[in-house]
Structure formats: C-alpha cells, structure tokens
C-alpha cells in the first residue's frame, strides 16, 4: 500500500507517517518495503492489525452460544 493510504487508514497525517517511516523503517510495527524512491507497506499485515478483511474475503463470524 502507498503511504498516503496507510496514513488515512491509521488516522494519522501523511507527514507524520513519513516521519515515522524515516526514523524506524516501519509504521505501526510493520516493516516497509523500499523500491527505489517508492515506499510500500505490506497490505496483509496492516489489514490484520486493523481487523480488516482482504478484498474478496468475507469475514467469519464466530457464534458463541
């Protein structure tokens, strides 16, 4: 995922997100991937952290009775 998308999902500003990545090479504990000048955040760990199902997957509800 692109940094602006990640910042929006995390509810933080883009500059704060970039600053965090600059200082730690990660955001929300997730290591970033650098491809030339581009910075990408792996989507699966971010979705898991936020409890968001991947596109095309239905969330499973557990019925406890």
N, C-alpha and C positions, 0 to 999 in steps of 0.2 A: 504494500500500500504506500501511497505517497504521503509525505509528512503532513501536508495540509489536511488530508483526510483523517489521519491519525489524531492530529490536534483537535479536530472537530469532534471526533468520537470520544476523546478523553475529556473534552470540555476545557481545554487549555488554549492559550493563544499560539499562533504559529511561531512567533519569535521565541516564546518560552520552550516550545517543543524542540526547535532547532538548537537552542542554547543547551538544553538537557542532553541532546544527542552529541553536541560538540564536546561537552565535559565528560560524558560517560560512555559514549558509543552505544548507548541503549536508550530506550524510552519505556517507562513503566516496567522496567526489568527485562525487556525484550531486546536482544541484540539486533542492531540494524545491519543491513547489507549495503555496502558501498559499491557502486558500479560506475567507475569514472567519477564524475561530479554528482551523480544521482545518489540519493539516499532512499532506500526502501525498507519498510518494516514488514516482516512476515505476517500475513493476514491470519493464519490459523492460530498462532499463539495469542494474538490480540483479541480475536473473537472469543477464544476460550477464556481469557482474562475478563472480558466484558459479559460473558454468558450469552453471546450472540451466535445463533446457528449459521452455518455456512450457507451460501446461496444454494438453493435446490434441496436443502435438507430440512426436514420437518423436525421440530423439537419434540422430544419424547417426554410425555407427562407420566410421572410415576404416581399411581393411585395407591395411597396408603390407607387401608381400612382397618 
